Amino acid sequence: MRLNCRVINKGNVEGEALITKEPISFLGGVNPETGVIVERGHEIEGECIKDKILIFPCGKGSTVGSYVVYAAKKNGVGPKAIINSESEPIVVVGAIISDIPIVEVDLTDLNVKTGDKVIIDAENGVVIF
């Protein structure tokens, strides 16, 4: 499946998808030292975002979450890229200061699952699943 996307922060990457239908709060929801989702009861609690194409609808929570994204990247445990259906400022700022590609696509009818290969060409606005 090939989709056009809205590019928020450019870059070209390929990797393994980690998908959730739930918003992610980076502050308190992601351990920036390990990259593990630590929010209790979250759909992907216990999963690690390191080197994944992290796919989630949107972010939530405190503006400090931008710095958690940055800390995770600096510690070598950040995602390779982020795909949102609606990128909000906390996640966008975190991705930009961390040099992580971030794009938007409609996730409603997306037939992709965790572990699938994803290619992001955020120079040309294309995502391939």
ZABA-966433 format. One record per residue (C-alpha): x, y, z. Coordinates in steps of 0.02 Angstrom, whole numbers, plus 32768, in hexadecimal, padded with zeros to 4 digits. Example, Ala and Ser with C-alpha at 12.3 -4.5 7.8 and 13.67 -1.06 7.14 Angstrom:
ZABA-966433
82677F1F8186;82AC7FCB8165;
***
This chain:
ZABA-966433
800080008000;804380AA7FCD;7FFA8147801D;801A81FE8006;803E825480AA;804B830180F3;81018320811E;8122837581C5;81DD835181D4;823E830C813F;82A982708137;82B081C680E5;82AB81298150;827080778150;824C800881E3;81D47F9F8245;812A7FE58277;80F27FF6832C;803B8025832A;7FBC805D83A9;7F0D80A48397;7F2781068438;7F7981B2844A;802681B2849A;805F82238527;811B822A8521;8128827C85CE;810281EE8646;80D2817885BA;817C8153856F;821D812F85CD;82A0819D8575;832F813085B3;82EA808B8570;826A80BE84EC;81E7804F853E;813080838547;810F808B8602;805F80D58608;7FF6805A866C;7F6B800C8607;7FA780538561;7F897FE184CC;80457FD184AE;80817FD88563;81277F7E8571;81557F9384B8;81F47FEE8487;81F0807C8408;82AA806D83DF;82C8806D8322;820E805482FF;819C80B3828A;812880EC8315;807580F982D6;7FF181488347;7F5F81BF832F;7FA282548391;80018289842A;7FBB82BC84D1;7FFA83088571;8079838985A9;80E683F48539;817C83A78593;8156830E8526;81B98362849A;825583548504;822F829E852D;823082798472;82D682D58466;831F827884FC;82EB81D084B5;833F81F9840F;83DC823B8467;83E2819A84CF;83D7812F8431;832A80EB8457;82BB815E83F0;8250812D835C;8292813382A9;81F781938274;814881C382AC;80A581B3824E;800B820A8296;7F5D822A8256;7F6582D482AB;800E831582E1;7FFF838C8372;8084840983AC;80D183A08438;80FD830F83C6;812B83818334;81A783E7839B;81F2834883E5;820982FD8337;8254839C82ED;82D383BA8378;830183018371;830E82FB82B2;8289827282A9;8220826C820A;81678285822F;80D6827881B5;8018827481BB;7FA681F58167;7EF281C38183;7F01812D81F7;7E47810381F1;7E4E80788171;7F06804E817D;7F207F93816B;7FCC7F8981BB;80007F318259;80917F3782D2;81297EE48286;81007F1181D2;81857F68816A;81688022814C;81C5809680D7;81B6815280EE;81EF81C68064;81CC826B80BB;822D82C78034;81A5829B7FB5;811082848029;80F981C88017;80E381398094;80ED8084805A;80A97FF680C5;
***
